[in-house]
Amino acid sequence: MSVLGVLLAGGRGVRLRTDLPKALVPCAGRTLLARAHATLAALADQVVVVAPAEMALPVAGGERVADPPEASGEGPLAGLVAGLGARAFDDAVVLAVDLPLVSAELLRALRSGRGKAVAVLAMPGSAPQPLAAWYAPQAAARLAGALARGERSATAAALSLEPVLVADAQLATLPGGLDAWLNVNTPADLALAERRLSAREHA
């Protein structure tokens, strides 16, 4: 079975108040890009890194894929569609670069809940996470269709697939627990992620 890893790395990182794209921000000694790539590489046969064509990112050990020109800069749904459309696959695992506490073990456990559904999404705090999820092959065309019709919300498009949604009670039992779903958007988020990673690595 061919597993495709889709690393979404297009965030500008404006709220982190650095001159770097979010993917290149250091977090506990490694860039967010390097952390996410290592996580996906542990699960996938091939990893594609998706970002706007004009964003300078060093991509080692993965293929670079650009957002569709007509939707570049319009949000993560465009990147999700570009990544899922880059290669044929039997199963695809997607991870955004700003979720450094989501581990390969956690994503593997999440996959076990998909069954025959088109997708499985975590829903920490009742907020679906389409950018840390698993998708079946038929999701690619359906998400592309939503984008073509003008949809720009990755969450709305993913929910239209009628995915399995994994809520807090179950997420708490998976590797990393609910703390793993910290989304790094601000300097305070980054500092908290570094503390949690340090605690995890020294446990």
N, C-alpha and C positions, 0 to 999 in steps of 0.2 A: 504494500500500500504506500503510495506516494504522499508525503506530508509536506505542504508548503508553509513556510513561515513568512508572515507579512509584518514587517517592522515599520510602523508609522512614525516618521521622524521629521515631519514638516513644521512643527511648532516654532514660532519666532522667539518665544521666551521673553517677551516684552516685560511681563510682570516680574520676572526674575531679576530685572534691572542689571543685565550684563550686555556686553556687545556681541555675545555669542548666540548662535542658534541654540534653542533649548537642547538639542541632541548632543551638543558639545560641552555642555555645562558639567563640570566635575561633580561627582557625588561619591563620597567616601573612597577617593582614590582612583575612580574610573569614571569616564564620561557616561552620561545617561545612554548614549548610543551603544557604547561597548557593553554595558550591562544588559541592555535589552537584546542585543545581538547574541550574546552568550546564552541567554535564557532560551531564545528561539532555536539556536543551533543545537541545543540539547534535545529538541523535540522534532525538528524538521530535517528533511533530506536536503532542502535548499531554502535559503532565506533571501527575500528581496527587501530592499530598503527603499521606502517611498517618501519622496519629498519634492517640492517644486524644483523644476529644472535649474532655476537660477541660484538655488541654495547650495553653497559649497560645503560638501560633507565628505570626509574621507571614509570610503567604504571598503573594508578589508574582509574578505571571506563571504561577501554577499553581493548580489547584483543590484545596481541602482535602477530604480523605476521612477519616472516623473509623473506627477499628477496630470490628468488630461488637460491640455492647454485651455479648453473652453471652460474649465471649472477650477483652474489653478488658483489657490488662495481663497477658495470659497468654503473651506472647512474640511474636516477629516473624512467625510463621505467620499469625496473625490479620490482621496488617497486610498481608502479602503477598496473602492472599485478598481483603481489602477493596479493595486497589489494582487487582488484576487484574479484579475484578468491577465496577469503577467505570464502565468504558467498553468498548464493542466495539473490537476491534483485530485487525489482521492479524499483528502481531508486538509483543511487549512486552519492554522492557528495564527491569530492576529494579536499583536501587542503594541501599544503606544509607548513611545520612548519615555514618557513621564510617569511611568508606574514602576519604579525601580525595586519595589518590594515584592512584586509578583514574580514568583519563582517558577522554574520548570516543573517542579513537583506539584505546585498549586495548579498550574494549567493542565497538567496530566490528570489530576483529580477532577478538575472541572469537565474535561472531555468525557469522562466516564458517565456523566449525566445526560449526554446529548441523546443517546438512543437513536431513534430514526428521525428525529427532528432535523430541520434544516440548519439550526444553529443552537448553541447554548451560550447564554450570557450570565455573568454574575450580576447581582442586583444589590450591592452593598448600600445600606441606608435607603432602600427603595429606589435607587438610581441605577437603571440598567447601564451596563458597561459594554458597548459594542466594540470597543477598541482593546479589549482583553477577552477574547472569545474564540470559539471554534465554529467553522462554517463548512457545510457540505458543498459539493460542486455546484449544485443548482442555485446556491445563494448568489453566485457571481452575476449571472444574467439578471436575476430579480433586483439586485441592488443597483446594477447598471441602468436598468429600466427606470427605477425610482429617480436616479440622478438625472436621466434624460428628460423626465417629466417635470423637473424643476425642484425636486426635493433636495434640501441641503442639510437636513438634520440626520446625522448618522444613527442617532437613537431611534428616530421615527422610522427610518428605512429598515433598520434591523428588526424592530418590533413588528413590522409588516410581514416578516418571515414566520411569525408565530413561533418564536424560539422557546426553548426551555429556559426559564428564569430561575436562577439559584439565589435564594434570599438569605438574609443574615443568619438565621438559625443553622442552615447547612453550611454556609461559608465559614462560620465560626469553627467548624470541625475540620476544615481543610488546612493544609500546610500554610502557616503564616497567619491564620485566623483573619479577623476583620481588619487588623492593622495593616495587612498586605495591600489594601486597596487605597492607600494614601496616594493622591494625585499631586505631583510636584508642579505648582504654578507660581509660588512666591518664595522669597528667601526664607521665610519661616517654615514653609513646607519642606524646602531643601534641607534645612537644619534638622528638622524632625526625622526626615528620611535617613540622614547620615547617622543620627543617634540610634535609630532602630536597626540599621544595617550593622553598625558597630556592635550593638548588643547581640544581634543574631550571630555574627561571625566570631564572637568571643564566648558564646554560650557553651 
